[in-house]
């Protein structure tokens, strides 16, 4: 469902100042939202159709500035005032400052990964960050914008073109969202997963940024499905981290292309999940991850590009995630730290969604560092996370084309199929470049009968197709209260 930025880019809107008294809302905005809400309900894509203008309403910013409510689909609904988040309040910055305890701070800032491939793909645990690829790409100077801007006659054609460019550069999925201050970071706050972000617009408020730069381009690169099956293992870590590096290169190249076209490209100003939902790349699952149509939960959501390039925005999609997550709970059943809720959605910062306990999810890492860095179990066990094969697409099409009221029956049938053929706890043994999840990390396996090497570790021959998973309940009990 395409969206366009209407009055927000008009001369009247640009001249509008925040009212000193009670906030007012333009009648054209209310009329447009009423039309979109009516259409959305008919197509099973939900948008809040509220018209309240009181402070605390989703239509109003904390400073009283009128806002439009972004359409984020069925899985996420804005129900109250959203306070823009400062990126310095995120897990990694807090950990670096030592706010999460000595064990966490030491693990993140002082430990070096034992595996060389991990050291080359994860900057936080590299022996020398100069060996980490994106350290160099982000140390380069910020490129200037080409002063020769081409005339754009057809924004729709330009939107198709920029998506083709992104995919040519390596992106698996590309979407365009209408910029909205609700999913901007706080004023002056920038976050880039692959480096530092500095731009001359950091003093602008989220509302001013959304008006000045009306579109957000979000791309993603899918993780390899086979290596991801080695969740809670270094093989899964590599699947996660090397894909993050690919994403960083794609976004850096796309940022440069947009500047060469004569337009601004700002990184680190927009929350990736909000932009991804609005751009239709997927829906938000119970596991707190974006679930896409082709790849399920196995996608990275890097910091998107905020731009003034004249484009046509995409809209949210309905894959049936809302209906599936109500019944499935497979991620919650398998979460080793009980960080995923079994209950209904909650309202957090004005947004109704499933919210994970990020602190318990994060704090397990120092205790299992010998086995893995990132758990990834909730992603690997998600029934949507399957190979992009014809049978997966058939199942997805059946679900999303079924009327909403009839979907619970379809969900239970698909869940039964998933549990039967993939297991309630998928634990497939993965062999990759000499790594073997059938062995405990640190042990070695030699299957060559003619081998005469004197192995330091005792030889272990492991039969079967089940991977080894470190027993973590004991470590988890150090900081998780089980109810």
C-alpha positions as a printed Julia matrix, in Angstrom:
483×3 Matrix{Float64}:
   0.0     0.0     0.0
   1.83    3.05   -1.27
   2.01    6.16    0.84
   3.0     9.67   -0.16
   4.13   12.61    1.87
   1.39   15.15    1.35
   1.0    18.34    3.31
   4.15   17.77    5.4
   6.29   18.9     2.44
   4.07   21.79    1.39
   5.23   25.4     1.91
   2.5    25.86    4.52
   3.73   22.91    6.58
   7.36   24.0     6.41
   6.43   27.4     7.8
   4.38   25.93   10.62
   5.81   26.39   14.11
   5.0    24.38   17.21
   2.02   26.05   18.91
   2.65   27.58   22.32
  -0.62   26.3    23.74
  -2.66   23.12   23.15
  -1.61   21.27   20.0
  -3.74   21.52   16.87
  -3.97   19.02   14.05
  -4.48   19.9    10.4
  -7.89   18.76    9.16
  -6.33   17.4     5.98
  -4.19   15.03    8.04
  -7.21   13.72    9.91
  -9.17   13.27    6.7
  -6.32   11.41    5.03
  -5.8     9.16    8.04
  -9.49    8.38    8.23
  -9.45    7.31    4.58
  -6.34    5.18    5.04
  -7.69    3.58    8.2
 -10.9     2.6     6.44
  -8.95    1.11    3.57
  -6.5    -0.6     5.95
  -9.25   -2.35    7.88
 -10.64   -3.7     4.63
  -7.24   -5.15    3.69
  -6.35   -6.56    7.13
  -3.67   -3.91    7.73
  -4.39   -2.0    10.89
  -3.83    1.69   11.53
  -4.98    3.5    14.64
  -7.74    5.9    13.59
  -7.72    8.23   16.57
  -8.42   11.95   16.35
  -7.59   13.1    19.87
  -5.28   16.11   20.14
  -4.58   16.01   23.88
  -0.99   15.73   25.06
  -0.31   12.02   25.41
  -2.15   11.2    22.2
  -0.13    9.45   19.47
  -0.81   12.55   17.33
   1.31   14.79   19.56
   5.05   14.91   20.27
   6.35   15.49   23.82
   6.91   19.18   22.96
   3.35   19.56   21.63
   4.22   19.33   17.93
   1.42   17.69   15.89
   2.35   14.31   14.42
   0.8    11.81   12.08
   0.54    8.21   13.25
   2.69    5.89   11.11
   1.07    2.78    9.7
   3.25   -0.07   11.01
   0.91   -2.94   10.23
  -0.98   -5.35   12.48
   1.87   -6.44   14.76
   2.74   -2.98   16.12
   0.28   -0.21   17.01
   1.02    3.25   18.3
  -1.45    3.94   21.12
   0.17    6.8    23.02
   2.81    9.49   22.91
   6.21    8.19   21.8
   9.31    9.68   23.4
  12.21    9.58   20.96
  14.97    7.31   22.23
  18.58    8.39   22.73
  20.9     5.74   21.27
  23.18    6.14   24.3
  20.49    4.36   26.31
  20.93    1.18   24.24
  22.5    -2.05   25.56
  25.99   -1.63   24.06
  26.56    1.99   25.18
  25.31    1.15   28.67
  27.62   -1.84   28.79
  30.64    0.19   27.67
  29.93    2.67   30.47
  29.86   -0.21   32.97
  26.19    0.17   33.85
  25.4    -3.54   33.36
  27.99   -4.91   35.78
  31.65   -5.88   35.75
  31.17   -9.26   34.06
  29.3    -7.74   31.13
  31.72   -4.83   30.75
  34.77   -7.09   30.86
  33.27   -9.49   28.32
  32.41   -6.72   25.89
  35.47   -4.49   26.17
  38.36   -6.77   27.15
  37.81  -10.31   25.86
  39.23  -11.56   22.58
  37.44  -14.32   20.69
  39.31  -17.65   20.61
  38.39  -18.3    17.0
  40.21  -16.27   14.29
  37.15  -16.15   12.05
  35.19  -14.65   14.92
  37.94  -12.11   15.54
  37.79  -11.04   11.9
  34.0   -10.65   11.8
  33.13   -9.28   15.26
  34.81   -5.97   16.05
  34.03   -6.07   19.78
  36.11   -9.22   20.22
  38.84   -8.69   17.65
  42.47   -8.89   18.77
  43.22   -5.91   16.52
  40.31   -3.88   15.18
  42.41   -2.98   12.13
  41.76   -6.54   10.96
  38.02   -5.88   10.98
  36.85   -4.88    7.51
  34.3    -2.19    8.31
  36.73   -0.43   10.63
  38.39    0.85    7.45
  35.25    1.67    5.48
  33.96    3.85    8.28
  37.27    5.55    8.9
  37.03    7.09    5.45
  35.94   10.71    5.13
  32.29   11.48    4.55
  31.68   12.04    0.86
  30.26   15.3    -0.43
  26.99   15.55   -2.31
  27.19   15.99   -6.07
  25.96   19.55   -6.84
  24.59   18.41  -10.23
  21.24   16.98   -9.27
  19.29   15.29  -12.11
  15.72   16.31  -12.82
  13.25   13.74  -11.52
  10.08   13.51  -13.54
   8.73   10.25  -12.15
   9.36    9.45   -8.44
   7.81    6.02   -8.96
  10.43    5.15  -11.59
  13.2     6.49   -9.34
  11.92    4.32   -6.48
  12.13    1.21   -8.65
  15.59    2.25   -9.8
  17.03    2.78   -6.3
  15.71   -0.64   -5.25
  17.42   -2.26   -8.24
  20.67   -0.49   -7.34
  20.46   -1.71   -3.72
  19.87   -5.31   -4.82
  22.71   -5.08   -7.33
  24.98   -3.95   -4.49
  24.03   -7.05   -2.49
  20.77   -6.38   -0.62
  18.23   -9.2    -0.42
  15.29   -6.99    0.53
  14.72   -3.26   -0.04
  11.85   -1.05    1.09
  11.0     2.64    1.23
   9.17    4.18    4.18
   7.63    7.58    4.65
   9.76    9.29    7.29
   7.95    9.77   10.57
   9.32   11.42   13.73
   7.9     8.59   15.85
  10.66    6.23   14.69
  13.47    8.8    14.7
  16.12    8.83   17.41
  16.26   11.79   19.79
  17.73   15.12   18.64
  21.48   14.91   18.14
  21.42   11.13   18.62
  22.99    8.99   15.9
  23.66    5.27   15.78
  25.39    3.32   13.05
  26.06   -0.37   13.59
  29.25   -0.22   11.56
  30.84    3.0    12.8
  30.33    6.63   13.75
  27.72    8.93   12.24
  28.23   12.67   12.08
  26.22   15.08    9.99
  25.31   18.74   10.02
  21.66   18.0    10.73
  22.14   16.54   14.22
  20.75   19.64   15.9
  17.38   19.22   14.14
  14.46   17.74   16.05
  12.94   14.44   14.88
   9.89   16.33   13.58
  12.06   18.76   11.62
  14.13   15.92   10.18
  11.04   14.06    8.98
   9.84   17.18    7.15
  13.23   18.02    5.65
  14.0    14.42    4.59
  10.69   12.7     3.84
  11.86    9.18    2.93
  13.74    6.3     4.53
  15.44    3.54    2.53
  15.82    0.26    4.44
  17.76   -2.73    3.1
  18.6    -6.08    4.61
  20.83   -9.07    3.88
  19.61  -12.52    4.92
  21.71  -14.84    7.06
  22.67  -18.22    5.65
  20.0   -20.69    6.71
  22.19  -23.79    7.06
  24.83  -22.23    9.31
  22.15  -20.5    11.38
  20.93  -23.94   12.4
  24.03  -24.02   14.61
  22.45  -21.62   17.05
  24.21  -21.36   20.42
  27.46  -22.22   18.65
  30.32  -20.3    17.03
  29.1   -21.38   13.58
  25.85  -19.51   14.21
  27.87  -16.53   15.41
  29.72  -16.45   12.11
  26.45  -16.6    10.18
  25.27  -13.59   12.16
  28.42  -11.46   12.11
  29.66  -11.9     8.56
  26.18  -11.01    7.27
  26.35   -7.86    9.36
  29.55   -6.97    7.53
  27.86   -7.54    4.17
  25.03   -5.25    5.24
  27.49   -2.54    6.23
  29.13   -2.64    2.81
  25.77   -2.54    1.0
  24.58    0.47    2.99
  27.89    2.3     2.58
  27.8     1.82   -1.18
  24.13    2.83   -1.42
  24.81    5.92    0.69
  27.55    6.92   -1.76
  25.32    6.31   -4.77
  22.58    8.55   -3.4
  25.1    11.34   -2.79
  26.46   10.96   -6.32
  22.89   11.39   -7.54
  22.86   14.78   -5.8
  20.77   13.94   -2.72
  21.41   13.82    1.01
  21.91   10.43    2.72
  21.86   10.47    6.53
  22.76    7.37    8.53
  21.98    6.52   12.14
  18.99    8.84   12.61
  16.17    6.31   12.19
  15.16    3.22   14.18
  15.58    0.27   11.77
  12.57   -1.73   12.98
  10.17    1.19   12.67
  11.4     1.92    9.15
  11.33   -1.76    8.19
   7.74   -2.18    9.37
   6.57    0.96    7.58
   8.45   -0.09    4.42
   6.83   -3.51    4.35
   9.96   -5.62    4.8
   8.2    -7.74    7.41
   6.25   -7.84   10.65
   7.39   -7.85   14.27
   7.32  -11.26   15.94
   6.97  -12.36   19.55
  10.76  -12.82   19.58
  11.23   -9.09   19.02
  12.67   -9.71   15.55
  11.5    -8.6    12.14
   9.94  -11.55   10.29
  10.12  -11.31    6.51
   8.15  -13.18    3.89
  11.12  -14.88    2.2
  13.6   -15.37    5.04
  11.63  -15.35    8.27
  13.59  -13.96   11.23
  17.03  -14.45    9.69
  17.53  -10.89    8.49
  19.63   -8.01    9.75
  18.04   -4.58   10.1
  20.95   -2.13    9.73
  20.63    1.6    10.27
  18.63    2.88    7.27
  19.22    5.91    5.04
  17.21    9.07    5.57
  17.05   11.05    2.33
  15.48   13.91    0.41
  15.45   11.9    -2.82
  11.91   12.16   -4.28
  10.47    8.67   -3.93
   7.2     6.8    -3.43
   6.9     5.04   -0.09
   5.82    1.43    0.32
   3.46    0.35    3.09
   3.22   -2.39    5.73
   2.37   -5.97    4.83
   0.28   -8.69    6.44
   2.03  -12.08    6.46
  -0.06  -13.55    9.25
   2.65  -13.03   11.89
   0.12  -11.41   14.21
  -2.06  -14.53   14.09
   0.82  -17.02   14.21
   2.63  -15.55   17.22
  -0.55  -15.57   19.33
  -0.61  -19.37   19.11
   2.92  -20.59   18.39
   5.15  -19.44   21.31
   7.95  -21.69   20.04
  10.55  -18.98   20.63
   9.34  -18.45   24.2
   9.41  -22.19   24.91
  13.0   -22.49   23.73
  14.45  -19.24   25.07
  17.23  -20.3    27.48
  16.84  -17.17   29.62
  13.04  -16.85   29.72
  13.44  -13.46   28.02
  10.49  -13.92   25.66
   6.99  -13.5    27.05
   4.25  -16.11   26.82
   1.64  -13.44   27.48
  -0.09  -10.8    25.37
   1.4    -7.62   24.01
   2.31   -4.75   26.31
   2.37   -1.0    25.86
   5.88    0.4    26.06
   6.75    4.02   25.22
   3.35    4.49   23.61
   3.66    1.41   21.39
   1.71   -1.83   21.72
   3.84   -4.83   20.81
   5.49   -7.99   22.1
   8.46   -6.88   24.18
  11.36   -9.1    25.16
  13.45   -8.71   28.31
  16.6    -7.51   26.56
  18.59   -7.41   29.81
  18.37  -11.12   30.59
  18.87  -11.95   26.92
  22.02   -9.84   26.86
  23.51  -10.73   30.24
  23.91  -14.43   29.49
  26.81  -13.77   27.11
  29.77  -13.65   29.53
  28.68  -16.97   31.04
  28.6   -18.84   27.73
  31.41  -17.06   25.88
  33.37  -20.32   25.47
  30.51  -21.75   23.44
  28.97  -18.82   21.56
  28.58  -15.07   21.52
  24.99  -14.63   20.37
  22.27  -17.12   21.25
  20.08  -16.85   18.09
  17.82  -19.71   19.27
  14.6   -17.69   18.95
  15.51  -16.93   15.33
  16.53  -20.45   14.39
  13.45  -22.15   15.9
  10.92  -19.68   14.44
   8.64  -21.56   12.02
   8.98  -18.67    9.56
  12.78  -19.18    9.44
  13.07  -21.72    6.67
  14.91  -22.01    3.35
  13.41  -19.79    0.65
  11.94  -22.82   -1.13
   8.69  -23.38   -3.0
   7.04  -25.33   -0.14
   7.76  -22.51    2.28
   6.25  -19.96   -0.1
   3.16  -22.11   -0.53
   2.63  -22.31    3.24
   3.12  -18.57    3.59
   0.66  -17.81    0.8
  -1.99  -20.06    2.33
  -1.65  -18.25    5.66
  -1.71  -14.68    4.38
  -4.6   -15.26    1.98
  -6.79  -16.95    4.59
  -9.41  -14.64    6.17
  -8.22  -13.45    9.57
 -11.0   -15.18   11.51
 -10.07  -18.53    9.97
  -6.31  -18.18   10.42
  -6.04  -19.9    13.84
  -6.93  -23.24   12.21
  -4.26  -22.71    9.55
  -1.7   -21.65   12.16
  -2.26  -24.78   14.25
  -1.88  -26.98   11.17
   1.34  -25.24   10.07
   2.69  -25.35   13.62
   2.03  -29.12   13.79
   3.87  -29.61   10.49
   6.8   -27.55   11.76
   7.05  -29.45   15.05
   6.75  -32.8    13.29
   9.35  -32.3    10.56
  11.72  -29.75   12.17
  11.27  -30.61   15.83
   9.98  -28.68   18.81
  13.61  -27.76   19.48
  15.52  -27.85   16.16
  18.98  -29.21   16.98
  20.4   -30.36   13.67
  24.1   -31.15   13.56
  25.99  -28.7    11.34
  29.4   -29.27    9.76
  31.03  -26.23    8.23
  34.66  -25.58    7.18
  36.03  -28.04    9.71
  33.66  -26.96   12.49
  31.25  -29.56   13.85
  28.38  -28.81   16.21
  28.22  -32.49   17.14
  31.26  -31.85   19.33
  31.59  -29.79   22.43
  33.49  -26.6    21.66
  37.21  -27.26   22.19
  37.02  -30.96   21.42
  38.28  -32.36   18.14
  37.1   -35.07   15.81
  39.21  -37.11   13.41
  37.36  -39.41   11.02
  40.29  -40.28    8.75
  41.3   -43.91    9.5
  44.78  -43.36    7.99
  45.53  -40.35   10.2
  48.77  -40.75   12.19
  48.77  -37.31   13.86
  49.31  -37.13   17.62
  46.19  -35.19   18.63
  46.52  -33.21   21.83
  42.85  -33.64   22.49
  41.42  -37.18   22.74
  39.87  -38.39   19.52
  36.07  -38.41   19.59
  33.88  -40.06   17.01
  30.36  -38.67   17.27
  27.52  -40.47   15.53
  24.12  -39.05   14.62
  22.73  -35.76   13.37
  22.1   -33.97   16.66
  24.2   -30.96   17.55
  25.79  -30.29   20.95
  24.22  -27.52   23.02
  25.98  -26.2    26.08
  24.0   -26.77   29.3
  23.19  -23.22   30.28
  20.53  -23.46   32.96
  23.17  -23.35   35.7
  24.78  -20.23   34.28
  21.42  -18.63   33.58
  20.25  -19.14   37.16
  22.94  -16.67   38.21
  20.82  -13.78   36.96
  17.4   -15.07   35.86
  14.53  -15.69   38.25
  12.39  -18.55   37.02
   8.73  -18.33   37.96
